[in-house]
């Protein structure tokens, strides 16, 4: 959540920033709810103090005390309702975008920063489903649309990708983790995926659990409610997990192949760091992602995502888009975000610094997903980059 005290101090600046995400009205609702809550606090405090009598009360005092207690119960009810309204309004306000995030509301408004590598000159590029073995029809019979089996050489290539990514991150100082993929609502709210992304999340209602769309949720919740020694920061984690997304609102989009599916695998970076170093850490995550793309010899471009296209937690996000020859365009394969203090504040995570407690910053970045597998198949048309062979990839992918 945002720092409400800071927002109160500079409401115009916060309103303008949040307006770039389309949430100026939500911010105003929060300020009104906060003002109402604060106006009720003194009256409740006053009534509580008045009900505390010294010594044995007289009959007159008892009668007055009864009236005060009735007033207090009513005032506390009003305060509780106002507090609930304020908390609800606070949860609905996203992290304001960083000044360097460009204006705009769609993926077309992202600003391209650079292109690396040349797209291959292919006379007749084949789609990934024509190169590797992907059992889409059989998966549909089993699980429905937007599911698929990854089979044979394609599966070996995918596993080599994950292992290469994890190896690179461990060498870069990240602690590997195999996190839970089922979490409680507290973790979804704390990371900012609820309420805005709730329609995309699978729920196990009977158990009060949710299937995560990224291990970011579990890795952020690893230190839920804790006070971290500032000397331990940064804490860098590399999570591998299967991820799930309902893809609500994706009807008609990317219906071919495995590009947009309900279940996929991902190696995710997650970092807790001191506020003063988070922007430097953001660039470091991007460089790790780019380094892997270069190692895989994938043509790609880096874009700075527009403010209005950022998710609720992110202050700034870079996407890496690989070239997909069959589609003749660049498509997102990784992203990395600085969520500043937004997630840690919602999760109740603090750090004990030299001058007291402070809220650390959190960052997340995709090192690799199944989409990188698809990009490799389409750009190399079945050939395999040398870097993957030590990790068990086949010399060539055959369907």
Buried (B, 14 or more C-beta within 10 A) or exposed (E): BBBBEEBBEEEEEBBEBBBBBEBBEBBBBBBEBBEBBEEBEEBBEEBEEBEEEEEEEEEEEEEBBEEBEEBBEEBBEBBEEBBEBBBEBBBBBBBBBBEEBBEBBEEEBBBEEEBEBEBBEEEEBBBBBBBBBBBBEEBEEEEEEBBBBBBBBBBBBBBBBBBBBBBBBEEBEBEEBEBBBBBBBBBBBBBBBBEBBBEBBBBEEEEEBBBBBBBBBBBBBBBEEEEBEBEEBBBBBBBBBEBBBBBEEBEEEBEEBBBBBBBBBBBBBBBBBBBEBBBEBBEBBBEBBBEBBEBBBBBBBBBBBBBBBBBBBBBBBBBBBBBBBBBEEBBBBBBBBBBBBBBBBBBBBBBBBEEEEBBBBBBBBBBBBBBBBBBBBBBBBBBBBEBBEEBEBBEEBEE
